[in-house]
Amino acid sequence: MVGPGALTTEKDNLMGTRLFVGNLSWDTTDQTLRETFSEDGRTVKDVHIVSDRETGKPRGFGFIEMGTAEEAQAVIESLDGAMLDGRNIKVSEAQERQPRGGNRGGGGGGGW
């Protein structure tokens, strides 16, 4: 029998290993990030630099999935604020994307 909380989803597992990397130079590539984050034998499972849909140019941030939560924490401690391609990068645990609200207030209504 399995107790409550024993089952985790893939999303739950990713939150501890998925990192946000910000303040990237436009010259930084997926390969540069992979090499930097895999130093000291750490496992990098995935690297994605976010690009503008229209121009294809990098937007200055990306996401990295590390092999374990422990490796992710070690990377945050060692690389947050480090210099990469002439920029001090920001490294933190990725947060779950918040849903975009379709109704932005402003209400209509009228009424008396």
NORNORRA-V899197 format. One record per run of one state. SS is the DSSP state (~ for helix, > for strand, _ for the rest). FROM is the first residue (numbers start at 1). TO is the last residue. If there is no record, write none. Layout:
ss/from/to
SS/FROM/TO
SS/FROM/TO
//
This chain:
ss/from/to
_/1/9
~/10/17
>/18/22
_/23/29
~/30/37
_/38/38
~/39/41
_/42/43
>/44/51
_/52/57
>/58/66
_/67/68
~/69/79
_/80/82
>/83/84
_/85/86
>/87/88
_/89/89
>/90/93
_/94/112
//
